[in-house]
Amino acid sequence: MSPTSPKAFPVSWDQFHRDCRALAWRLASAGPFEAIICITRGGLVPAAIVARELDLRLIESVCIASYHDYKSQGELKVLKDIAPSIKAIGDGKGQGVLVIDDLTDTGKTAKIVRDMLPNAHFAAVYAKPAGRPLIDTFVTEVSQDTWIYFPWDMGLTYQAPIREGSAG
């Protein structure tokens, strides 16, 4: 899926904040959680919002690069592993740990982290069908061929009406 996809789903800062709060509402009864791990970079903003809403202070990151050119997923590379102190929580396999990302697309990134912490609770704000089975909680599902434009990736520009972009 690339940003040239005809199906665009632009998300404003206000909408993203509302969706993250909706995710927190769903997660409130799924815990208790002792820590949050955000999958960077996309998981940073939702993790901050969810941490505030659930009053969690222990926030860690796992850094995995998958989009190397902002257009297509490439080879996944773990740039920073999960801190040993987080791996020591609960049963040592993720029990009591909440893993957050902005989107699960193919599920490849979530699978890498799931292999690290198989008993963690995985949450994403948005989910696509291919990645959805790896996520325990999400807010909105979009089709696999939809490109989500996150607010940190956008500026204020004109958007052509949907009809103008269709053939025929």
C-alpha positions in Angstrom: 0.0 0.0 0.0 1.4 3.3 -1.0 0.4 7.0 -0.6 -0.6 7.0 -4.3 -3.6 4.7 -3.4 -6.9 6.1 -4.6 -8.4 5.4 -1.2 -7.2 8.1 1.2 -8.1 8.3 4.8 -6.9 11.7 6.1 -6.9 12.0 9.9 -6.8 15.4 11.6 -5.2 16.0 15.0 -8.6 16.4 16.6 -9.9 13.1 15.1 -6.7 11.3 16.0 -7.0 12.5 19.6 -10.7 11.4 19.8 -9.7 8.0 18.4 -6.9 7.6 20.9 -9.3 8.4 23.7 -11.7 5.9 22.4 -8.9 3.3 22.4 -8.2 4.2 26.0 -11.9 3.7 26.9 -11.7 0.2 25.4 -8.4 -0.6 27.2 -9.6 0.6 30.6 -11.3 -2.7 31.2 -8.7 -4.9 29.5 -5.9 -4.2 32.2 -4.6 -3.7 34.6 -1.4 -2.6 32.9 1.9 -1.8 34.5 3.7 -0.4 31.5 3.2 0.7 27.9 5.5 -0.1 25.0 5.0 2.1 22.0 6.1 0.8 18.6 8.0 3.8 17.1 7.5 6.0 15.5 3.8 5.8 14.9 3.0 4.5 18.4 4.5 7.5 20.2 1.5 9.8 20.0 -1.2 7.3 20.8 0.9 5.9 23.7 1.2 9.4 25.3 -2.6 9.9 25.1 -3.4 6.4 26.4 -0.9 6.7 29.2 -2.5 9.9 30.3 -6.0 8.5 30.2 -5.1 5.2 32.0 -2.7 7.0 34.4 0.3 4.9 33.4 3.8 6.4 34.0 6.1 3.6 32.8 6.5 4.1 29.0 9.1 2.3 26.9 9.6 2.0 23.2 10.6 -0.7 20.7 12.0 0.8 17.5 11.3 -1.1 14.3 11.8 0.4 10.9 9.5 -0.9 8.1 8.7 2.1 5.9 12.1 3.2 4.6 10.9 5.6 1.9 7.4 6.5 3.1 6.0 4.7 0.1 6.3 1.0 0.6 7.2 -1.4 3.4 10.7 -2.8 3.2 12.6 -5.3 5.3 11.8 -4.9 9.0 14.7 -4.0 11.2 14.7 -3.8 15.0 16.6 -0.6 15.8 16.0 -0.7 19.6 14.9 -3.7 21.6 12.6 -3.6 24.6 14.3 -2.7 27.9 15.0 -5.7 30.2 13.1 -4.0 33.0 9.9 -4.2 30.9 10.6 -7.8 30.0 10.8 -8.6 33.8 7.2 -7.4 34.4 4.6 -10.1 35.2 5.4 -13.4 33.8 8.4 -12.1 31.8 6.4 -12.7 28.6 4.4 -9.5 28.5 1.7 -10.1 31.0 0.6 -6.6 32.3 2.2 -4.8 29.4 0.3 -2.8 26.8 1.8 -2.5 23.4 0.5 0.4 21.3 0.9 1.4 17.6 -0.9 3.9 15.4 -1.8 1.3 12.8 -1.5 -2.4 12.1 -1.2 -2.8 8.4 0.3 -6.2 7.3 0.9 -7.3 10.9 4.6 -7.9 10.3 5.7 -5.3 12.8 3.2 -6.5 15.5 4.4 -10.1 14.9 8.0 -9.2 15.7 6.9 -7.6 19.0 4.4 -10.3 19.7 7.3 -12.8 19.4 9.2 -10.7 22.0 6.2 -10.4 24.4 3.6 -13.1 23.5 1.4 -12.4 26.5 1.2 -8.6 26.1 -2.0 -6.9 25.2 -1.6 -5.4 21.7 -3.6 -2.3 20.7 -3.7 0.0 17.6 -5.8 3.0 16.8 -6.4 1.7 13.3 -6.3 -1.8 11.8 -6.3 -3.3 8.3 -7.6 -6.8 7.7 -4.1 -8.4 7.2 -2.8 -7.1 10.5 -6.0 -7.3 12.6 -5.5 -10.9 13.9 -2.4 -9.8 15.7 -4.2 -6.9 17.6 -6.3 -7.4 20.7 -7.9 -4.0 20.7 -8.4 -1.3 18.0 -10.8 1.5 17.2 -11.4 1.6 13.5 -10.8 -0.8 10.7 -10.0 0.4 7.2 -9.6 -1.6 4.0 -6.2 -3.0 3.1 -6.0 -0.7 0.0 -6.5 2.5 2.0 -3.6 4.8 2.8 -4.0 6.6 6.2 -2.6 10.1 6.2 -1.7 10.8 9.8 -1.8 14.4 11.0 2.0 14.5 11.5 2.5 13.7 7.9 0.2 16.4 6.4 0.1 20.1 5.7 -2.9 22.1 4.7 -3.5 21.5 1.0 -6.5 21.2 -1.3 -8.1 17.8 -1.6 -9.8 17.0 -4.9 -13.3 15.6 -4.6 -13.5 11.8 -4.8 -15.4 11.9 -8.1 -12.6 13.9 -9.8 -10.1 11.2 -9.0 -12.2 8.3 -10.4 -11.9 7.1 -14.0 -14.9 7.4 -16.2 
